[in-house]
């Protein structure tokens, strides 16, 4: 079952639940996390639902590809890390 | 004279207090986080601070006790962007201006949109009439990749004037039912000569209104200083000593002939003229200016006062300015003499009394 974790930097602003999810895509996995803490959504995604420019997500060691549709597929053993990108300073 | 001021900086919101004639840091909030703009407390103590988190986006916080405690509230945000919509992405990248009129709070953003809240920022409404103006996709950025609204001047009668970098100034006199360009008379040196007076290309760096005589407006523009005595219907160019380039302007709240500006060399060299910090003050409607330097650094000074970095208090006597290199200076005599705050602050985005 994929596991989703968020950078501890986010804990300054809001709660960051770690979840195990049966989601098949990144979009579904994030939705499950946002269900646990709705405020988290706007820290990770912008108002168009796209991944924020300076947030990066790794799925099983691979950098996320679809930053707009969040359609990257998840495998059962994947660990998903939501991190702040160094491009943001 | 004001005894409290707020400084929004690259690394937090700093509250200053004036005690026994001296300003000092009272409190720091949001330490480490960029605070792009603030709205000082109203009579009840309610205030707002806009954060621009480098990774996690634009956030808005409210306080009901004049900054002692804060809670996150809704930040201005666009609705879904229609397929193929022209212009910049419908994503708020910064809150550049915050003002209030009555129970309404206004926010100006990058990209150039005006938002309004009447429920203390529980929800925001985009001014769709301005956003949907056919000219809006042609607006250009000034200092940022997208155009932005940095000045908002609302009146009780439903008039709202906004300054846009770079799209001149826009005004509604019917509470947003219609908007019209109102930068006629401004002159743009950076455009081809035949377009120099096109109001839609003007880059007002900041626009300030005389509270007692609201038809009087002052503008520090990208390449000049302008004044209007008819609510923005027509602007006249003024000529200040040292340089007419700068970002900040403060309008005297009662005297429509008095305003302050902080000159810098020019757009390609954003430092004080001769690296000596100075303030230009006019007391005759811009016919003449005095250059004020007492107490300001006059050697090896690189401090630039940005567009929201100069404030005047409600009496028109107290002044404060903060710079992009973290200097803060205050005056108790309308700019004749200045005293440096005994602190080294982060780069200053905005200074406000209240």
Interface residues (C-beta under 8 A of the other chain):
Chain A: X9 X10 X13 X14 X39 X42 X43 X44 X46 X47 X48 X50 X52 X54 X55 X84 X85 X88 X89
Chain B: X53 X54 X55 X56 X57 X59 X72 X75 X77 X78 X79 X80 X81 X89 X90 X91 X92
